[in-house]
Amino acid sequence: MDPQLPDDVITDILERVPDSISLFRCSVVCKQWRRLVDDPVFLRRRRWPESTSQSSLLGFFVQRHRTNFSAQSNINSPNLSPAFVPAPPGDSVLGPGRRLLSSFVRDDARILDKAKPLAARGGLVLVRVAPRSSEKNNILRLSVCNLLTGKLERLPTLDASLLDGNGVRGYGLIVASDYNDDDDAPQHQRLAHGYSTLFQVLLIGFGQDGHLYLFRFSSAVAGSRRWCTYDCKRLTRGELYGCSNAAIANGTARWLFRGNTPTTSSSCFYTLDVSVNTGHISATIIPLEQLPHGIRHDWANFWLCTVDAKPTLLCLLWNQQLRIWSQVCQDGALAWHLTRFIHLDTAEWFSLACVGENSGTVLALSCFETRYAYVVDLQSGSATKMQGWTSSFNDRTAVPFEINWPMFFMSRLGVQI
């Protein structure tokens, strides 16, 4: 293209690019194109793939198992690379139908075979690579797959032998858009050698000494290409509850625990909070009296997540009623208020699998038919059956893959050179 063309002509051409993947590739052609695509006015004006929101649920990554029927008892084991299953209506900007994670990124060494999806955020997918035959199970090999650039970025090996037999219990994947806008914002972060995008990985688990430990890795130079370990014994006294993935909002990653208050030893919920920018670790108590009495005894599906960019508590009751609490500021203090009450529009009985925080959706599984999964809209309560979901999927490994398109472009282009 003639470099003398005015910006408005190039912008008009870029607005006609049919899909977001192609637009991202256009943005890295040259500095002029990147500047035009990165303009917030352009991003707000552009028509995004979804009709009602700038956030899009594309589908789910899940580990696929094979069953050995010749054995005396059925034996399930991971088979091939994790599968991508498009969200209803069964198609997405990533293409129609199911496909393997290895089809999105270059994996000549086939390290994604038998990999386990752990978290997905901002176009990245965190996976645990299958251990080598000579390794103990407490040796963790993790990789981050960048689906927009097709790159597979390996993390340093983590020796988690200090953890108990349950190993890592919680995961958090932090991307550039999660940083607060201050001196530690993405534009001030330099990437370590070998990494093409800014991210952090957080892991939590209980040690053999009963303490809770946090492991943290950053792809920035300041991370020194190694894992940092933190002992959280003074902050936590209880068990991880609900979803294993961190709820990330307002520059903080949070996990939900149930335990006792440090002063009165009375039962309570609390969150373990990790600052995205500084790594500072703290805990916030959620007194049980802030929750209705009937809810306190039905914890089967009680999760902490992020909805509408706010920390949110979800509770799916036995009668298929979904209750949603949001954190609000009341008289200068944070409190939890019941903000939404939904009766699911289906005869199925569900259990929660994972939450699409940007798209306001939940992946719910049928309690009676393992081959059936549904996407539930948290606004309307409608449940849409997933096409392509089978009983061979390990539903405990399902992670949603969604993109907030304007935020994605602004954060990614801000760290590209």
Secondary structure, 3 states (H helix, E strand, C coil): CCCCCCHHHHHHHHHCCCCHHHHHHHHCCCHHHHHHHCCHHHHHHCCCCCCCCCEEEEEEEEEEEEECCCCCCCCEEECCCCEEEECCCCCCCCCCCCEEHHHCCCCCCCCCCCCEEEEEECCEEEEEECCCCCCCCCEEEEEEEECCCCEEEECCCEECCCECCCCCCEEEEEEHHHCCCCCCCHHHCCECCCCCCCEEEEEEEEECCCCEEEEEEECEHHHCCCCEEEECCCCCCEEECCCCECEEECCEEEEEEEEECCCCCCEEEEEEEEECCCCCEEEEEEEHHHCCHHHHHCCCCEEEEEECCEEEEEEECCCCEEEEEEEEEECCEEEEEEEEEEECECCCCEEEEEEECCCCEEEEEECCCCCCEEEEECCCCEEEECCCCCCCEEEEEEEEEEEEHHHHHHHHHHHCC
